[in-house]
Amino acid sequence: WVFGMGLVGLSDEVWKMSQTWIVLALITWVVTVLVNWFLVRPALAGEGPDVKQKLAMGTGITHLMLVVTLWLMVFKPFLDRG
């Protein structure tokens, strides 16, 4: 994350933090961190019947967010290429 933000800052105005694909990628990264912090982490420490379900749900959401982030980084939708 820090490396990517550094690259955006050093890109000589090629990439700007205000571009939609960068903002969306940051949002998906924040969602991934929050899901892992509030859903996966407690499930790993807990016991009971709901633990496996919460862990599976958190892992699935995390994987989905990572695929969306990868798609945003590779294809850069909403980028004005003109």
Backbone as a printed PyTorch tensor [residue, N CA C, xyz], in Angstrom:
tensor([[[  0.8240,  -1.1840,   0.0000],
         [  0.0000,   0.0000,   0.0000],
         [  0.8730,   1.2550,   0.0000]],

        [[  1.8380,   1.3110,   0.8950],
         [  2.7120,   2.4830,   0.9730],
         [  3.5050,   2.6330,  -0.3200]],

        [[  4.0000,   1.5290,  -0.8530],
         [  4.7600,   1.5640,  -2.0990],
         [  3.8960,   2.0920,  -3.2460]],

        [[  2.6570,   1.6300,  -3.3300],
         [  1.7510,   2.0880,  -4.3860],
         [  1.4360,   3.5670,  -4.2850]],

        [[  1.2020,   4.0550,  -3.0700],
         [  0.9300,   5.4820,  -2.8860],
         [  2.1670,   6.3100,  -3.2290]],

        [[  3.3310,   5.7780,  -2.9050],
         [  4.5720,   6.4620,  -3.2740],
         [  4.7340,   6.5500,  -4.7820]],

        [[  4.3890,   5.4800,  -5.4740],
         [  4.4810,   5.4890,  -6.9350],
         [  3.5170,   6.4960,  -7.5530]],

        [[  2.3300,   6.6060,  -7.0080],
         [  1.3740,   7.6070,  -7.5080],
         [  1.9390,   9.0040,  -7.2800]],

        [[  2.5290,   9.2310,  -6.1250],
         [  3.1060,  10.5400,  -5.8240],
         [  4.2950,  10.8910,  -6.6950]],

        [[  5.0560,   9.8880,  -7.1140],
         [  6.2480,  10.1210,  -7.9240],
         [  5.9940,  10.0100,  -9.4260]],

        [[  4.7550,   9.9070,  -9.8470],
         [  4.4530,   9.5950, -11.2430],
         [  4.4760,  10.7990, -12.1770]],

        [[  4.9740,  11.9280, -11.7350],
         [  5.0680,  13.1250, -12.5890],
         [  3.7180,  13.4920, -13.2050]],

        [[  2.6760,  13.4760, -12.3850],
         [  1.3280,  13.8720, -12.7900],
         [  0.6920,  12.9330, -13.8150]],

        [[  1.2760,  11.7640, -14.0640],
         [  0.6240,  10.7870, -14.9340],
         [ -0.5900,  10.2150, -14.2210]],

        [[ -0.4170,   9.8610, -12.9430],
         [ -1.5070,   9.3660, -12.1070],
         [ -1.7660,  10.3810, -11.0140]],

        [[ -3.0380,  10.6140, -10.7360],
         [ -3.4120,  11.5500,  -9.6730],
         [ -4.2750,  10.8120,  -8.6640]],

        [[ -4.1550,  11.1890,  -7.4010],
         [ -4.9340,  10.5430,  -6.3520],
         [ -6.4330,  10.7790,  -6.5310]],

        [[ -6.8060,  11.7580,  -7.3280],
         [ -8.2220,  12.0580,  -7.5400],
         [ -8.8470,  11.2230,  -8.6580]],

        [[ -8.0610,  10.4060,  -9.3420],
         [ -8.6210,   9.5830, -10.4120],
         [ -9.5310,   8.5100,  -9.8140]],

        [[-10.6250,   8.2690, -10.4890],
         [-11.6650,   7.3860,  -9.9580],
         [-11.1460,   5.9910,  -9.6620]],

        [[-10.3470,   5.4110, -10.5430],
         [ -9.8850,   4.0420, -10.3270],
         [ -8.9800,   3.9490,  -9.1090]],

        [[ -8.2150,   4.9890,  -8.8170],
         [ -7.3570,   4.9790,  -7.6290],
         [ -8.2060,   5.1110,  -6.3690]],

        [[ -9.1880,   5.9970,  -6.4000],
         [-10.0760,   6.1670,  -5.2380],
         [-10.8290,   4.8680,  -4.9550]],

        [[-11.3660,   4.2300,  -5.9940],
         [-12.0870,   2.9700,  -5.8030],
         [-11.1670,   1.8670,  -5.2880]],

        [[ -9.9410,   1.8230,  -5.7830],
         [ -8.9860,   0.8250,  -5.2940],
         [ -8.6680,   1.0520,  -3.8190]],

        [[ -8.5360,   2.3030,  -3.4130],
         [ -8.2970,   2.5990,  -1.9960],
         [ -9.4950,   2.2040,  -1.1380]],

        [[-10.6920,   2.4520,  -1.6440],
         [-11.8950,   2.0720,  -0.8970],
         [-11.9630,   0.5550,  -0.7310]],

        [[-11.6760,  -0.1890,  -1.7920],
         [-11.7020,  -1.6500,  -1.6680],
         [-10.6300,  -2.1380,  -0.7080]],

        [[ -9.4840,  -1.4770,  -0.6850],
         [ -8.4270,  -1.8490,   0.2610],
         [ -8.8830,  -1.6030,   1.6970]],

        [[ -9.5230,  -0.4640,   1.9420],
         [-10.0210,  -0.1530,   3.2910],
         [-11.0990,  -1.1560,   3.7050]],

        [[-12.0000,  -1.5020,   2.7910],
         [-13.0340,  -2.4970,   3.0960],
         [-12.3940,  -3.8360,   3.4450]],

        [[-11.3680,  -4.2260,   2.7090],
         [-10.6610,  -5.4790,   2.9900],
         [-10.0530,  -5.4670,   4.3790]],

        [[ -9.4060,  -4.3780,   4.7400],
         [ -8.8020,  -4.2730,   6.0710],
         [ -9.8760,  -4.3330,   7.1550]],

        [[-10.9730,  -3.6210,   6.9690],
         [-12.0460,  -3.6120,   7.9670],
         [-12.6990,  -4.9840,   8.1220]],

        [[-12.9310,  -5.6720,   7.0160],
         [-13.5140,  -7.0170,   7.0870],
         [-12.5870,  -7.9540,   7.8490]],

        [[-11.3040,  -7.8710,   7.5550],
         [-10.3580,  -8.7380,   8.2590],
         [-10.2650,  -8.3800,   9.7310]],

        [[-10.3260,  -7.1110,  10.0610],
         [-10.1950,  -6.6890,  11.4570],
         [-11.4300,  -7.0500,  12.2830]],

        [[-12.6150,  -6.8010,  11.7160],
         [-13.8380,  -6.9690,  12.4920],
         [-14.5490,  -8.3080,  12.2860]],

        [[-14.1890,  -9.0760,  11.2680],
         [-14.8790, -10.3360,  11.0190],
         [-13.9320, -11.5340,  11.1060]],

        [[-12.8380, -11.4880,  10.3730],
         [-11.9250, -12.6330,  10.3270],
         [-11.1290, -12.7620,  11.6160]],

        [[-10.5570, -11.6780,  12.1010],
         [ -9.7240, -11.7350,  13.3070],
         [-10.4870, -12.2560,  14.5190]],

        [[-11.6850, -11.7490,  14.8220],
         [-12.4210, -12.3120,  15.9600],
         [-12.8170, -13.7790,  15.7410]],

        [[-13.1040, -14.1440,  14.4860],
         [-13.4730, -15.5330,  14.2090],
         [-12.3010, -16.4730,  14.4460]],

        [[-11.0940, -16.0210,  14.1500],
         [ -9.9150, -16.8560,  14.3960],
         [ -9.6750, -17.0650,  15.8810]],

        [[-10.0500, -16.0960,  16.6910],
         [ -9.8210, -16.1870,  18.1340],
         [-10.9890, -16.8330,  18.8730]],

        [[-12.1370, -16.9420,  18.2330],
         [-13.3340, -17.4130,  18.9190],
         [-13.5790, -18.8970,  18.7710]],

        [[-14.6090, -19.3280,  19.4780],
         [-15.0660, -20.7130,  19.3970],
         [-16.5800, -20.7060,  19.2850]],

        [[-17.1210, -21.7850,  18.7930],
         [-18.5630, -21.8830,  18.7030],
         [-19.0260, -22.1920,  17.3000]],

        [[-20.3330, -22.3440,  17.1410],
         [-20.8760, -22.7410,  15.8390],
         [-20.8060, -21.6420,  14.7790]],

        [[-20.8000, -20.3880,  15.1950],
         [-20.7880, -19.2860,  14.2250],
         [-19.3960, -18.9680,  13.6940]],

        [[-18.3680, -19.5140,  14.3240],
         [-16.9960, -19.1490,  13.9660],
         [-16.6750, -19.5410,  12.5290]],

        [[-16.9940, -20.7580,  12.1440],
         [-16.6830, -21.2060,  10.7790],
         [-17.4430, -20.3860,   9.7370]],

        [[-18.6810, -20.0560,  10.0400],
         [-19.4840, -19.2760,   9.1040],
         [-18.9220, -17.8620,   8.9480]],

        [[-18.5610, -17.2280,  10.0560],
         [-17.9860, -15.8800,   9.9900],
         [-16.6370, -15.8890,   9.2850]],

        [[-15.8340, -16.9130,   9.5550],
         [-14.5300, -17.0150,   8.9100],
         [-14.6870, -17.2140,   7.4030]],

        [[-15.6020, -18.0750,   7.0080],
         [-15.8380, -18.3080,   5.5850],
         [-16.3690, -17.0520,   4.9010]],

        [[-17.2940, -16.3570,   5.5570],
         [-17.8500, -15.1370,   4.9860],
         [-16.7650, -14.0660,   4.8520]],

        [[-15.9710, -13.8790,   5.8920],
         [-14.9060, -12.8840,   5.8510],
         [-13.8610, -13.1960,   4.8050]],

        [[-13.5080, -14.4680,   4.6850],
         [-12.5260, -14.8700,   3.6810],
         [-13.0750, -14.6640,   2.2730]],

        [[-14.3410, -14.9870,   2.0640],
         [-14.9520, -14.7750,   0.7530],
         [-15.0070, -13.3080,   0.3650]],

        [[-15.3940, -12.4660,   1.3070],
         [-15.4400, -11.0200,   1.0430],
         [-14.0400, -10.4920,   0.7540]],

        [[-13.0590, -10.9580,   1.5250],
         [-11.6750, -10.5340,   1.3070],
         [-11.2020, -10.9140,  -0.0880]],

        [[-11.4810, -12.1340,  -0.5100],
         [-11.0660, -12.5650,  -1.8440],
         [-11.7580, -11.7440,  -2.9300]],

        [[-13.0440, -11.4770,  -2.7510],
         [-13.7740, -10.6600,  -3.7190],
         [-13.1750,  -9.2580,  -3.8120]],

        [[-12.8840,  -8.6490,  -2.6830],
         [-12.3000,  -7.3040,  -2.6740],
         [-10.9190,  -7.2970,  -3.3330]],

        [[-10.1370,  -8.3420,  -3.1090],
         [ -8.8140,  -8.4070,  -3.7310],
         [ -8.9180,  -8.5660,  -5.2480]],

        [[ -9.8920,  -9.3330,  -5.7230],
         [-10.0940,  -9.4730,  -7.1690],
         [-10.5540,  -8.1440,  -7.7670]],

        [[-11.4610,  -7.4560,  -7.0990],
         [-11.9290,  -6.1470,  -7.5800],
         [-10.7710,  -5.1530,  -7.6080]],

        [[ -9.9570,  -5.1460,  -6.5590],
         [ -8.8010,  -4.2480,  -6.5130],
         [ -7.8340,  -4.5570,  -7.6470]],

        [[ -7.5650,  -5.8290,  -7.8780],
         [ -6.6740,  -6.2220,  -8.9700],
         [ -7.2400,  -5.7770, -10.3120]],

        [[ -8.5410,  -5.9600, -10.5170],
         [ -9.1760,  -5.5330, -11.7600],
         [ -9.0290,  -4.0210, -11.9460]],

        [[ -9.2510,  -3.2580, -10.8690],
         [ -9.1080,  -1.8020, -10.9460],
         [ -7.6790,  -1.4050, -11.3020]],

        [[ -6.7080,  -2.0760, -10.7120],
         [ -5.3090,  -1.7300, -10.9480],
         [ -4.8540,  -2.1090, -12.3620]],

        [[ -5.3710,  -3.1970, -12.8970],
         [ -4.9410,  -3.6520, -14.2210],
         [ -5.6420,  -2.8760, -15.3350]],

        [[ -6.9640,  -2.7540, -15.2510],
         [ -7.7260,  -2.1800, -16.3620],
         [ -8.0050,  -0.6830, -16.2320]],

        [[ -7.8440,  -0.1170, -15.0560],
         [ -8.0060,   1.3170, -14.8140],
         [ -9.2760,   1.8800, -15.4620]],

        [[-10.4480,   1.3950, -15.0390],
         [-11.6880,   1.9130, -15.6240],
         [-11.8880,   3.3820, -15.2570]],

        [[-12.6930,   4.0500, -16.0040],
         [-13.0150,   5.4690, -15.7950],
         [-11.8140,   6.3750, -16.0620]],

        [[-10.7630,   5.8450, -16.6610],
         [ -9.5740,   6.6430, -16.9540],
         [ -9.7690,   7.3400, -18.2920]],

        [[ -9.5870,   8.6410, -18.3050],
         [ -9.6920,   9.4100, -19.5450],
         [ -8.4220,   9.1760, -20.3450]],

        [[ -8.5260,   8.3910, -21.3840],
         [ -7.3480,   8.0270, -22.1780],
         [ -7.1460,   8.9690, -23.3670]],

        [[ -7.9200,  10.0330, -23.4100],
         [ -7.8570,  10.9380, -24.5480],
         [ -6.8220,  11.9330, -24.4490]]])
